[in-house]
Amino acid sequence: MIPLRDDIPSSTFPIVNYILIAINVAVFGFELSLGQSLNEYIFTHAVIPAQAVGAGFTVEQFAKMTATMFFHGGWLHLLGNMLYLWIFGDNVEDSMGHFRYLVFYLLTGYLATFAHIFFFPHSNIPLVGASGAIAGVLGAYLVLFPRARVLTLVFVFVFIQIIYLPAILFLGLWFVLQLVSGAASFGQVGQGVAFWAHVGGFVAGIALVKIFATHRANIGY
């Protein structure tokens, strides 16, 4: 399933959401400019669970936890994340206000990182990507707009359909997929996708949304 858009208009200009997207794209452009030294840079500046556990919560690790949310492993990784942020982030920002949304985004990103470290404390593979924070946005969207509809590209064997799905169904299926994939990732030597960061971010988003949402009338749209 690939989301194309939702049916909830924004009442304010989602400046923070656009800035976050722009920063992610700019950082990816910087990554491309590094050429052969990219891997060394990522291993130096991104979160590596085994190192984070050994070092404890330091200023350096906090900086890495922030930076790691803006690194991406390739074009598809970046475009997929930015598509979800573009579709779902504007309405969440609308409900929270600009500053609260920024704090919420970063906080759920940090909690998603902690979730990944909890499940893979001995991993020496860098954690990169905005998907943990974006999962927090998805969790908030589910609480705020459960009856919204998401125009979705659905693949059924060799057939392709474009249909509206209720947000609660789309995001519910997305979450179940993360849980199943996360359970299947245990015991694997390399975790290509940080599914437990997705799960952690989503749960954090659900848990924190009512603290950050200022437009309570929007809840339960």
N, C-alpha and C positions, 0 to 999 in steps of 0.2 A: 504494500500500500504506500502510495506517495501522496501527501497532502498537496493541494493546489491553492486553496484559499478557504477562509471560513465566511460565515454570513453575518458577522458582528462588525458593524462600522465603529470606528474610533471617534470619540468626541473631541479629543485633543491630539496635537501633533506628537507622535512618539519619538521625540528627539533622542532620548537615551537609547532606545532600541536601535535606532539608525546609527548612533555613534558606536554602539557595541559591534554592530555588523561591520562598520567601516574599520574599526580597530582590528577586528579579526582578519579582514581582507588585507589590511596594511601589513600586519604581522606575517601573514602568509607570504606576501610579496617579499618581505625581508628574508624569510626562510629561503625562498627561491634564489635570492641574491647570494646566499652563502655558499652555494655550490657544494663542493666536496667536503667542506667543513661543517655542513649542517648537522650531521650526526653528533659530532663532538660538541657542538653548541647545545643541542637538545639534551644530551647527557649531562651537560654542565648546569643548565638553567631550568630544566623541567623536574617535576617530582619523580623520584625513584623510591618506591615504598620501602625497600630494605634500608636505604640511606636515611629516609625520614624517620623510621623507627629507631635507628641507631643514634641519630642526632638529637631527637626530641624536638619539641616545639621551640624553634629559634627564629630570630628575625630572618635569617637566610632561608629557612624552610618556608616561612610565611611568604616571602618574596617568590619562591619557587611555586608555591601553591597558587599564587596570583598569576604568574607568568604562564603556568601550564594550561590555564583556561583559555589562552589565546593562541597557543600553538596548534597546528593541525598536521596530520600525517599525509595529506595529499589533497588533490582537487576535489575528489568525490567526498572525502571526509569534511572538507570545508563547505562545499555547496550543500550537502545534506543538512549539516547543522544550521547553516544560515537560512535555508528554506524554512525549517521549523521555527527558528527565531523570528523570521519575517512574518510568518502567518500567525503565530500565537502570542508573540511578545507584545505587540502593540496594544492589544486589549487588556493584558495584565498591567502594563504600564498605565493605561487609562484608568484602571481601577485603583491603583496604588499611588499614583502621582510619580513624578520623575525621580526625585531623590530616593524615595522609599523603594521604588522599583530597582534602582541601581544597587542599593544595599541588599535587597532581597536576592537579586541575581548573583552577586558575589558570595553572599552567605550560603546559599544553596550549593553554589559551586564548591566552596570549601567543605561543606558537609558531604558532598558527593565524593570528594577526594578522600576524606576520612573513611568513608564506607569502603572505597576500593582498597585503601591501605589495610583496613581491618580484615578483609577477606584474603588479601594477598600480601602479608607483611614481609615475606621473604623475596618478593619479586624484585629483580634488577632491571626490569623493563620500564622505561620512562612512560609516565602517564601524560598524554597530550589530548587536547580537544576541549571544546566548549560544551560538550554534550551533557556533562553532569549538571552544569548551571542551567542549561536549556531544559533538562529534565525537570528541574525545579519549577521552571516557567510552565511546563506542561501540567505538572501537578496542581499549580495554582489555577491554571485555566480550567481544569476539570472541576474544581470546587466552585469557581466563579461563574462558569458558563456551561453547566452540564447539558443543557438543552440546545446549545448552539449546534450548527451543522457544518461539517467539513467536506468540501468538495474534494473527492479522493480518486486517484487513479488506481484502479484495482486490477491485478493480474490474476486471472483464473485459467490455469493451464496455458493454452495458446491464445486465449481471448483477453482483450483489454476493455474495461468498462470505466466510465467516469460517472460516479454517482455521489450523492450527498449521504454522508454517514453522520449519525448523531455523535457529538463530541465524546459523550460518555462511552460509546461503543468504540470509536477510533482510538481514544487514549487508553481505554481499558484493554483492548487487544494489544496495543503497543506495550503496555506495562507487563502483561502476561508473557509476551515474547521476550522481554528483558529478563524476567524471572526464570523462564525455562532455559534461555541461553546462558544465563549466569550460573544456574545449577549445572549445566553441561560443561561449563568452563573449568570446574574444579578438577585438579589433577593434570591439566594441560600444562605443558612446559612453557608455552608463550601465550599470553592472553591478548589476542589481536584486537578485541573490542572490550572496553571496560564496562561490562554489563552491570556490575554491582555498583559502579559509580552512577549509572543511569537509575538504578533502583533507589539508591540512597538519595539522589537529588530529587527524584519524584516524590518519595515519601516526605522528605524535608519540605518540599513545596506545599504539599497538602497540609502538613502540620503547622506551617508558619503563615500561610496566606491570610488568615483572618486577623493576624497581628498587623500585617502590612497594608491590607486593603482598606482604603479610606472611603470609597464609594460603596457602602454596604448595600445600597439598593440594587447594585449590579449582581450581587450574589444570588445564584439560582436562576439566572436568566432563562 
